Amino acid sequence: MSRQALGKGLDALIKQTQEVMQMPAEAAQQAQTPGMSVTKIAINKIVPNRFQPRRVFDEEKLQELAQSIKEHGLTQPIVVVYDAGLDKYEIVVGERRFRATQLAGMTEIDAIVHKHLGDQEMCALALIENIQREDLNPIETALGYRNLMSKFYITQADLASYCGKSKAAISNALRLLDLEPEIQQALQEGSLSEGHGRALLMVTDSAKRDGLFKKMLKTKMSVRQAEAAARALMFPVKKEDKAGKPVEIASFENDLQTALGTKVEVKCGKNMKKGTLVIHYHSLDELDNIASRLKNKML
């Protein structure tokens, strides 16, 4: 399915929704926007979004937001769509604000009501709004990408365009879902960053990866230290290499391996004037990622 299949006019829909959301509540209620209205809705008439990419809601931050809503009111309306079958309003964007309003003991909430939204648009709006706010942890983002791609046959290129990301960034995010559940949990909780997760993906042996994962947590490695440790596990330097390979070549290999995230070999003669550069990859996705990194370096 092509980029266009994500929904004709989705770009305009996202822009239009964001413009209304950024208005103060009173101004939003007075705005005359085609396809949507802004009104107050009873809290008990609202249900969560089926496509909500956020899996973790920080209770402490929710309490802080609830207190702010009590003192200053809701600064931005949530976005909903009316479900006639349920006689309920389903949240499209703003579940965190909705939950905080509940905690604040409010009975109504300001909401932008979209008159016509399909599942595709709901899923895309929820994902893109959270990504733009940087509200999601790396695993939530990856699951959101996968959900949108699998349900609506969206390609990585389409998704990259709509989310304002590079195709390599989408591919790197999705690869995090190949990590073991324990590691994914650490990424969700913030014990490790996305960079740490990518470093762990370099280690293909599950036992070695688990050992490095535990060491990362124990020693609180930086991402750069994690990448170096992963390379040391995957590409150990042989004694003969240390003795026979010029320092300049070994240093170049190391720098390129860091930049590309994969094994690199330089094979050359004694005078180093001619040789062969070998870049290793283990899947087409990894090859595409390497190509994207090389292009970015050249631009």
N, C-alpha and C positions, 0 to 999 in steps of 0.2 A: 504494500500500500504506500502511495506517495505521500510526500509532505502535505500536499493539498488535502489528503484524506483525513487529516487530523481535525478537520472542520473548517469550512470556508469562513473566513473572517475572524479566525481565532486570535490573530494578532491584534485586530481592532477591539475584540471583546476583552482581551487582557488589558489593553491600554485604557479602555473605557472604564472597566471595573476599578482599576488602580486609581484613576483620576477621582472617581467618586469616593473611594475609600480614604483618600488623602484629605478630603474636605472635612471641616468640623461637622459634627452630627447635625446641627441645625441647618447649615448650608446644604448638606447632602439631602436632607429631607425636602428642601425647596427646589432642588435641581430637577429639571425636566430631562430625563435621559431615556432615549428610545430603548425599549426592551427590558427596562428595569424600573423599580420604584424603591423609595426608601421610607420605612415606616417602623413603628414600634411593634414588637411581636412578643407574646407571652412566652416565657421560658419553657413552660411545659408543652408548648406546641412545636418545639425544636428537637431534631434528632441529629446524631453525629453523621459525618460524611463517610459513606461506604469505602471511599477511595483515599481516606486520610493517610498520608505517608508517615506522619509523626506517630511513633510507637511509645515514646517516653515523654511524660509530662513531669517536669520538676515541681514537686509539691511546694517546696519553699518559695520558688519564684511565682507559682500560682497564687500563694497566699499574699506575696508582696503586690502582685497585680490586683488582687481582690481588694486590698487595702487602698490602693491608688484609685480604683473605681469608686469605692465608698466615698473617698474624699473629693475626687475631681470629676467623677463620671467617666463614661466610656468615650475616649477621644476619637476612635475610629469605629464605624459600624462593621458588623460581620457581614458575610455574603451568604445568602441562602437561595434555594429554589423550592417552589411549592410542589408537594407530591399529593395530587388529588386523591389517589388511591388510599393513602394513609391518613389524609387530612392533616398532614404535618409539613413543617418546613425543614428540609435537609440542609445541613451546613455545607457550603462549598469552601469557604475560606474563613478562618477565625475561630477554630474550636478552642484554642487556648483562652481567647477572650471570653468565649461562651462559658467555659468551665469556671473562670475567675469570677464572672458575673453571678454564677450560681453560688459560689462560695461567699460572695459579698451579700447574699440574701436578697438580691434583686428579683423582681417578678417579671420584668420586661427588659428587652434589649433592642437597641437600634440595629436595623438590618437592611441591607440592600437586597431586594427581592428580584431575582432574575425570572422573567416570565417563561423563557424558553431556553433550557440548557439540556443537552444530551449527556450521556455518561462520559463520552470522550472529553467534552469541554469541562465537565466537573472534575474529572481526574487530572486533566492538564492544568487547570487553574489552581487546584489544590497543591499540586507538585511544584509548579513554577513559582507560585507566591511564596511558598516555604523556602525554596532554594534562593530566591532573590533576597529574602530576609536573613538568609544563612541561619535558619532556625533548626535545621535537621542535622543529626549526627551522620557520619559517613554511611552507616548501614541503612538508616532510614532513606537517605538519598538514593542509594543503590537499589533498594527494594521499590522505591517510587519509580525509578527509571524502568526496572524490569516489569513492574505492573503495567505501566503505560504501554511498553513495547509489546508485551504478551497479549494484553486484552484487545489492543487496537491495531496490532501489526505495524507499529511504528518502527522505522529503522533507526539505527544509532545516528545517522546523518540528520534525519528529520528532528530527532530529539535534541541534538546538539544545537541546531538552528533555533528551535523554540526556546531552549533554556539559556541561550547565549553562552554556551560552552563549546570547547573544541571537541572533536570526535574522540581524540585521545583521552580527554578528561572523562567522557562518558564511559569509554572502554575500561579505563583504570578503576572507575567507581564500581562498575559491574563485576570486575574481577575480585573485589573484596568479598563477594558472596561465595567464592570458592574456599575461603578460609574456614577453619573449624569453628563450630558454634561457640566455644570458649573464647576464641580470639574475637569473633564478631561481638560477643557480649562486652568485651573490654573496649572495643571501638564505640559501642553504643553508650557505655557508661563514661567515656572520656578518659579512661586509664591510658589508652593509646590513641594516637592521631591517625589520620588517613595515611600520612607518610610512613608511619611505623607499619601499617598494614601492607603497604606496597613493598616495603623492605622484606617482610615475612613471605610475601608471594615469590620472592626471588629464590627462596629455599624450597626445593621440590620434595625433599625427603621429609615425611611427616614427623618422624621422631626428632630430627635435627631442628625442624621448625618449632616444634613444641618446646624444645630446650631453649631455643633462642627467645621465644615468646616469654617464657618464665624469667629468663635473665633480663629481658627488657623491663619487665615489671619490677623486678627486685632492685636493679641498679638505676632505674629511671633514665635509660639511655635517651640521648637526643636522636632525632631522625637521622642525622649524618652518621652518628655512631652505630645506629641500627643497620644502616646500609652497608657500612664498612664490615660489620660483623657478619652480615648475610653473605657478602662477597667472599669473605675469608672462609666461610663454610662451603660455599659452592665452587669457588675457584682457588683452592689452596695453591700457593706457589711452591713448585718442586725445587729441590736443592740444586738440580742441574740448571734450572732456569735462573736461579739467583746467581749462579756462577757464570753462566754463559750469556745472559741477556743484558745488554747495556742498560745502565740506570735510566737514561733518557727514554728508551723504548718502554721499559717497565712502568715508568711514571706516566707516559702517554696512555698505555693500556688502562691503567688505574683510573685516570681522569675520564677516559671515554666510557669505561664501564659504569662510572658514577653517573655520567650524563645520560646514558641510554638505558641503564638498569638491566644490563645483560652482559654475558661474557664476551670479551673482545680479545683477539689475538693479533699480534703483529709478527709476521714471519719475514725476516730479512737476512741478507748476506752480511758478511763481516764489515763491509764498508757502509752499510745502511742506506746506500743510494737507491736501491730497488728492493721491492718486497711485496708482500700481500697482506691486506687488512681483512680479517675474518670477523664478522659480527654474527653471533649465534642467536637463534630464536627457536621457540618450541611450539608455537601455534601461529595461525594466521592473524589472530587478534594482536599477539605480541609483535609480529612483524609490522602490522599497521601502526601500532603504538610507537615503534622505533622510527618508522618513516615519518610520523607526525613530529616526533622530537627533533629529527634531523632538519625537517622543513622549518620548524620554529627557530632553530639555531641559525639557519641561513637567512631568514627574513630580517 
